[in-house]
């Protein structure tokens, strides 16, 4: 399927929302994380914000094979990641989720269906793993 302007906007909002909660985490845990961890999180926050903008600019017209990747699944994965980051206290989990989300955004922008499927799985795994670390 071809992404419509509305679909690209929806995906972009998801990645922007994730960037915001990653940034919120950085401020919430400021006193509990090192300077280098704060910098790493800020870098991923900016990467997610840039990806959100790139999706709007470049994703319209990119082909995603709907038999392999449903738009609802893409949106659901970013929503799950946002929810997880809001609850996390472990910096490693936040960085892993942000890293996986940036990879997914890049795959969406490229239109590479194989990469989208792989990185979508990576984001789901990072989110689940981060949540498990929190609960452990």
N, C-alpha and C positions, 0 to 999 in steps of 0.2 A: 504494500500500500504506500501511497505517497502521503507524507505528512502535510496536513493542511496548516494554514496560518494559525488557526485555533489550537490545533494539536501541538504545534511547536511552542506556542505561547504557554500551554498547559505544562509541557515538559520543562520549559525554561523556569516557570514559577516553582516547580518542584525542586530544581537544582538551586535556585536562589534561596528558597526556604531552608534547604539543607545548609547552605553557606551561613545563613543567619544563625541557625542553632549551633553550628560549629563555632562561630564567633561568640555567641552567648556562653558556650562552655568555657571558652578561653577566659572570659571575664569572670565567670562564676567561680572558676578554680584558680584564679590568678595567683593567690598566695600559696597554693599547693602544688604548683607545677614550676619547673625550672624555666629560666629565660629561654634556653634553646627549645624547650617544648612549646612555650608560648609562640616563639617565632615559627616553628614548624606548623603549628595549628593556624597561625595567621596566613602563612603561605598557602595552605590548603583552602582556607576560607576564600582567599583571592582567586585561587584556581577555580573553585566552584562558581564564584560570581562571574568570572570570565567565561566559563563554560556556559553558564545560563545565557549570557549575551550572545555567545557564538551559536547556540542552538537557535535562537531567534533569527540571527543573521544567515546562518548556513543550512539549518535543518529543513527549512521549507523546500520541498521538492526532492529531498533525499529519499531514496527508496528503502523501505523496511519490509521485509517479507513477512506478511501478517500470519502466515502459517507457522512461523517460528517464534515470533515475538509480538505479543499483543501490547498495544499502547497502554491498556489498563495495568498490565504487569509492570511495565516501565514506571508508570506513575505510582503504583503500589509500592515498588521497591524504594523509591525515593521517600515516600511517606513513612514507610517502616524505618528507614535510616534516620529521618528527622526525629521520629518518636524515640528511637533508641538513644540518639545523641543527647536529647533533652534529659534523659535519665542517667546517663553514664557519669561515672566519676573517674574512671581510669583513662588517662591520657592516651595510652597505647590504642585503646578501642576507638577513641575519637579519631585519631590519626589514621587508623586502618579503614574506618568507614569513609572518611573524607577521601583517602587515596583511591579506594574502590569506586567511589562516586565520580571522581574526576575521570577515571579510566572509562566508565560507562558513558559519561558525557562526550568524551572524545570519540568513542565508537559510534554514538548516535550521529555526531557531526559528520563523521566519515561516511556514514551510510553502509558500512561493512556489516552485513547481517551476522556473519560468523563471530566477529568481534563483539557485536552487541550481545549476542547470546552468551558468550564467554564472560564478558564483563558484568552482565546482569547477574549471572551466577556468582561472580566474585563479590558483588555488592551484597547480595543476599547472605552469602557465607560470612562476610565481614560483620554484617549487622547481627547475625545469630551469634557468632563467636564473641563479639563485644558484649552482647547481652548476657551470655553465659559467664564471662569474666566478672561482670558486675554482680551476678547472683552467687558466684562462688565464694 
